[in-house]
Amino acid sequence: MGHVGNGNFHVFLVIVVCPEGNAMPTALVTGASRGIGLALCEAFAERGWTVVAACRRPDDATALRDLAAAFPGLIEVEALDVSDFAAIEVLSKKLTGRPIDVLVNNAGVASRETQLGSLNYDAWKSLMDINLMAPMKMIEAFLPQVEASGHKKIVAISSSLGSIAATTGGNYFYRTSKAALNMAMRSVARDLALRGVIVSMLSPGYVDTDLTRHAVGGPPKISARDSGQGLADAIIALTSGGSGEFRRFNGQSIDW
Ligand SMILES: NC(=O)c1ccc[n+]([C@@H]2O[C@H](COP(=O)([O-])OP(=O)(O)OC[C@H]3O[C@@H](n4cnc5c(N)ncnc54)[C@H](OP(=O)(O)O)[C@@H]3O)[C@@H](O)[C@H]2O)c1
């Protein structure tokens, strides 16, 4: 394996020997333009996987296009706003017959306008569309491709802020979206267990991205690259025994 420095990215040239001529696995990652999604695409590509990198505006996603150029043939950029359910159907149709080994529902938003007494309910609904409904719609739309794959994994990038047991108050929109996402994913895990599909809710850690840029205090942040590398390893290592669990990417269980 060779290593080539290229701007912001660490590029690994991987010579892949596929057993019995099987193609390398494919991951579909939403919210791939920046932050953890971008780092996940890089991590999967470094491991020789092909990646369908879905982002809202490919023309503006310079870092993702640079990453795709650094891994020729491995990263395919697709336009997808996950709040546009018709667009999810269109992408699924475009990828009909293409096995998706790992569907990573990563796209997500946070909100700071959650002061009790002045809650913006329209903003809450929009956030729920993206953080909760969209992952469900992605699962419905891409289940045939996931079931047709070797790995058969569905991953939600959740958050420890979705832990009901550990709440410290506030942050209503984001907390409820992730708590509800966890319930939905655990139910999906139960529903799909007999079909061999593994479902996991993973916390990426406290990561230095645009989403946490305004956060003050708290523990030190880890880099998006470290989070993406840890998540990719955790996802690849997932087994049916861990389906339906809510964990940090280092394997530590998180209290519901
Ligand atoms: N950072 C942390 O410490 C942390 C901790 C726990 C959980 N998480 C979770 O990790 C995930 C990624 O967060 P991040 O920290 O990487 O945040 P980020 O840097 O703000 O990136 C968010 C990503 O989601 C995309 N996105 C937002 N709305 C979208 C939509 N409607 N359709 C498609 N893509 C959309 C953004 O695309 P655009 O570029 O087009 O806006 C961007 O690629 C989220 O689910 C978040 O809740 C993060």
The ligand as an ORCA input file, in Angstrom:
! r2SCAN-3c Opt
* xyz 0 1
  N     -19.956     17.027     15.330
  C     -20.300     16.333     16.405
  O     -19.682     16.461     17.492
  C     -21.439     15.365     16.337
  C     -21.751     14.660     17.523
  C     -22.804     13.742     17.493
  C     -23.486     13.521     16.312
  N     -23.166     14.214     15.174
  C     -23.929     13.909     13.974
  O     -23.051     13.639     12.909
  C     -23.676     13.961     11.674
  C     -22.748     14.851     10.856
  O     -22.532     16.025     11.599
  P     -21.262     16.963     11.364
  O     -20.707     17.279     12.698
  O     -20.375     16.411     10.306
  O     -22.008     18.284     10.856
  P     -21.658     19.333      9.713
  O     -20.195     19.529      9.584
  O     -22.542     20.495      9.995
  O     -22.147     18.574      8.378
  C     -23.504     18.291      8.204
  C     -23.661     17.580      6.890
  O     -25.045     17.271      6.727
  C     -25.442     17.780      5.471
  N     -26.848     18.120      5.421
  C     -27.557     18.944      6.217
  N     -28.832     19.004      5.797
  C     -28.911     18.203      4.716
  C     -29.946     17.864      3.819
  N     -31.190     18.366      3.951
  N     -29.685     16.996      2.807
  C     -28.450     16.490      2.656
  N     -27.411     16.786      3.454
  C     -27.654     17.644      4.466
  C     -24.572     18.996      5.234
  O     -24.610     19.317      3.869
  P     -24.408     20.850      3.301
  O     -22.931     21.039      3.189
  O     -25.111     20.826      1.990
  O     -25.037     21.770      4.294
  C     -23.237     18.454      5.713
  O     -22.658     17.641      4.746
  C     -25.015     14.615     12.035
  O     -26.054     13.670     11.938
  C     -24.815     15.040     13.467
  O     -26.020     15.124     14.177
  C     -22.162     15.125     15.173
*
